[in-house]
Amino acid sequence: MKLLKKTHRMFKLHRIFIKQDLKRLMEYKIDFLTGAVGMLLAQAINLFFLSIIFSQIPSLDGYTFEQIIFIYGFSLLPKAIDHLFFDNLWSIGYFIIRKGDFDKYLTRPVSTLFAVTVEKFQVDAFGELVVGIAFLCVSIPKVNLDVNLINILLFITAVFFATFIFTGIKLITSSIAFWTKRSGHITHMFYMVNDFAKYPTTIYNRVLSFIITFIIPFAFTAFFPASYFLGNGNALFNIGGTAVMAIVLMAVGIFVWNKGVSSYESAGS
Amino acid sequence: MRKILRIYKPFTHAGFLLAAQYRVNFIFFVFGDIIRCFISYFLWHAVFTSGGNNTFMGFSEVDMTVYIFISFLTGIVAYSDGSYIVGEEIRDGNIAMRLIKPIRFDLAFLFQELGERTVTAMIIFVPMMAGVEIYKFVVTGAVGFNIWCFLLYLVSLILSYLINFYFNVCYGYSAFVLKNLWGSNLLKECIVNFLSGGIVPLAFMPAGLGFVLNLLPFASLTYIPVMIYLGMYDVPTILMSLGLQVFWLVFFIFLQRIIWNACVRRMSVQGG
């Protein structure tokens, strides 16, 4: 009962913060719209790039154009959801700690991690979300996919856990800033690896495959779960692996975060 | 000329120190971005393996790999922060401080950025060039390094940077109207990257579109220098391309002057 009350309070707070953030956004309407168009255009260009490649070859490493589009579309969903709710973690590594602004979260009657993430509702993410869904809708009729209840549930599970792989990696790397004051560049370096997940892992050499599967496990955010729905691999490894990786990364992330908060020293003036 | 150098040299020095201070950040950033090159490399490798042909629209696998890495290098070295910095100064009103000093606005920025670019080039240029040449040697078994192509590439690269700088400053002036540049910068970067051949060589575009894109200033930013380095252009084409670059540079310098003169008169500083 207590837990339920607590969750309810968190959701209520979240709604208030989202409303606040949307008001801030309305201040710069045109700027936001051009940004959203930019995001859409970037994805359209990627699609054009893939279509140039597939105009010359029938399949890429055994994958058809539609299958690649499916994997690509899938990769955008967890990325967008993480982007939407947990974008403020970037600011932790870039300037919040360095400028001493972290103090304000310590004074709030909610956990610091919640206070930080709830502060920003990154609407740019809708661009990726829309494109991701569009790619999936276009490709699903052509890739021989069984749309049934089990698959839909597995799909939602996979996207849910894949989101926390993104969040977990951001959480661990931005927590480093508690000790070094600044870690945005480290987050950037790890985060960029996610682009590997858009294409079949089989095109990379063995060392790279190993890294993106087990060390910086972005392969579980897109290629592994998506290829399960395409009929390759088994649910235990492809979807279960996603869940395990997400849980491990989040556990490590929250641990490092709490350690970091307890050794946080406010900066200068 | 000498007077200009004397006045603006301290800016270059300041830019140099600034960039040197943040070199570790820069290295991490570049490392993150190089990951993209490797993704492209493996993707193209798979394309060449799957296609069964030795060439893809006139590019061999070695050409394509060199294209990926050299266009990345060109993009990093010829990068200009102009639109962010100019936009930010206009937004926060700091531009007023620039106006009361007896120096030219654009030159002060240019010389400061030249200092920063020097550090960037020192860190990244030699290792990447060497890497690309070693790759070429290992794959083809012959020394493919052509000193003339390399020297002409350097000329083209410098022109590319200057065009990029003035283009970005012109763009930054739109903050006089828009006040906030985050969104439009995102849109601009996306379009420029595509039109300059940063994603695929312009030669892969449909013929009519490709011809127009070759003439636009964006091709001067990445595509022309890289094609010169690759040795894909014959002498008349090289001369014509360099001429085109000079034309666009002069064009943007004048455009920048005109916009600046028009805007400064009706500028309003917020806060500051």
Boltz contact constraints between the chains, C-beta under 6 A:
constraints:
  - contact:
      token1: [A, 28]
      token2: [B, 180]
      max_distance: 6.0
  - contact:
      token1: [A, 31]
      token2: [B, 180]
      max_distance: 6.0
  - contact:
      token1: [A, 31]
      token2: [B, 182]
      max_distance: 6.0
  - contact:
      token1: [A, 31]
      token2: [B, 183]
      max_distance: 6.0
  - contact:
      token1: [A, 32]
      token2: [B, 183]
      max_distance: 6.0
  - contact:
      token1: [A, 34]
      token2: [B, 183]
      max_distance: 6.0
  - contact:
      token1: [A, 34]
      token2: [B, 184]
      max_distance: 6.0
  - contact:
      token1: [A, 34]
      token2: [B, 187]
      max_distance: 6.0
  - contact:
      token1: [A, 35]
      token2: [B, 183]
      max_distance: 6.0
  - contact:
      token1: [A, 35]
      token2: [B, 186]
      max_distance: 6.0
  - contact:
      token1: [A, 37]
      token2: [B, 187]
      max_distance: 6.0
  - contact:
      token1: [A, 38]
      token2: [B, 186]
      max_distance: 6.0
  - contact:
      token1: [A, 38]
      token2: [B, 187]
      max_distance: 6.0
  - contact:
      token1: [A, 38]
      token2: [B, 190]
      max_distance: 6.0
  - contact:
      token1: [A, 41]
      token2: [B, 190]
      max_distance: 6.0
  - contact:
      token1: [A, 42]
      token2: [B, 190]
      max_distance: 6.0
  - contact:
      token1: [A, 45]
      token2: [B, 194]
      max_distance: 6.0
  - contact:
      token1: [A, 49]
      token2: [B, 199]
      max_distance: 6.0
  - contact:
      token1: [A, 49]
      token2: [B, 200]
      max_distance: 6.0
  - contact:
      token1: [A, 52]
      token2: [B, 200]
      max_distance: 6.0
  - contact:
      token1: [A, 52]
      token2: [B, 204]
      max_distance: 6.0
  - contact:
      token1: [A, 53]
      token2: [B, 47]
      max_distance: 6.0
  - contact:
      token1: [A, 56]
      token2: [B, 56]
      max_distance: 6.0
  - contact:
      token1: [A, 57]
      token2: [B, 47]
      max_distance: 6.0
  - contact:
      token1: [A, 57]
      token2: [B, 50]
      max_distance: 6.0
  - contact:
      token1: [A, 57]
      token2: [B, 51]
      max_distance: 6.0
  - contact:
      token1: [A, 60]
      token2: [B, 46]
      max_distance: 6.0
  - contact:
      token1: [A, 60]
      token2: [B, 50]
      max_distance: 6.0
  - contact:
      token1: [A, 61]
      token2: [B, 46]
      max_distance: 6.0
  - contact:
      token1: [A, 61]
      token2: [B, 50]
      max_distance: 6.0
  - contact:
      token1: [A, 185]
      token2: [B, 25]
      max_distance: 6.0
  - contact:
      token1: [A, 185]
      token2: [B, 28]
      max_distance: 6.0
  - contact:
      token1: [A, 185]
      token2: [B, 29]
      max_distance: 6.0
  - contact:
      token1: [A, 188]
      token2: [B, 29]
      max_distance: 6.0
  - contact:
      token1: [A, 188]
      token2: [B, 32]
      max_distance: 6.0
  - contact:
      token1: [A, 189]
      token2: [B, 28]
      max_distance: 6.0
  - contact:
      token1: [A, 189]
      token2: [B, 31]
      max_distance: 6.0
  - contact:
      token1: [A, 189]
      token2: [B, 32]
      max_distance: 6.0
  - contact:
      token1: [A, 192]
      token2: [B, 32]
      max_distance: 6.0
  - contact:
      token1: [A, 192]
      token2: [B, 35]
      max_distance: 6.0
  - contact:
      token1: [A, 193]
      token2: [B, 35]
      max_distance: 6.0
  - contact:
      token1: [A, 195]
      token2: [B, 39]
      max_distance: 6.0
  - contact:
      token1: [A, 196]
      token2: [B, 39]
      max_distance: 6.0
  - contact:
      token1: [A, 199]
      token2: [B, 43]
      max_distance: 6.0
  - contact:
      token1: [A, 203]
      token2: [B, 42]
      max_distance: 6.0
  - contact:
      token1: [A, 203]
      token2: [B, 46]
      max_distance: 6.0
  - contact:
      token1: [A, 204]
      token2: [B, 42]
      max_distance: 6.0
